[in-house]
């Protein structure tokens, strides 16, 4: 009852809507709110909210430092835990050390290219979904990535951050293998 709105004309300050508004906001974000007696001092209010992205790790294999930073910032703001790798070799080392939920890779990187990275990941029988981000244009690249290598999405730079995050969320919301 404490979370229900009430209006009073008793002359006291306030509208009686604060807890109702708090409950509405918390529940709109998929959370829960409650109250418990904390005698002798009063009541204790608490709430919980789901962690967006579930704190899942995303490997970001990108040799361009600025692009890597943009990608990591986008993912972090979406509640994910990005792990940057400056090239394919670093990315493979990260995969050996950390479980990840998603892999993002550029195709054109020094030493171990994105194609080499994807080939190596697939040879390890790693089922982690992969998204390609590349400056290379052409339907052939996309078809090769998706049909032959099983890449889940293919974005050509520059890309729409909203569409990119929507695809990341969609892939991560699927049941993991």
Secondary structure, DSSP 8 states (H G I E B T S, - for coil): -TTS-----SS-SS-S-HHHHHHHHHHHTT-EEEEEEETTTEEEEEEE---GGGG-EEEEE-S-HHHHHHHHHHHHHTT-EEEEESSHHHHHHHHHH---SEEEE-S--SSS-HHHHHHHHHHTT---EEEEEES---HHHHHIIIIIS--SEEEESS--HHHHHHHHHHHHHS---
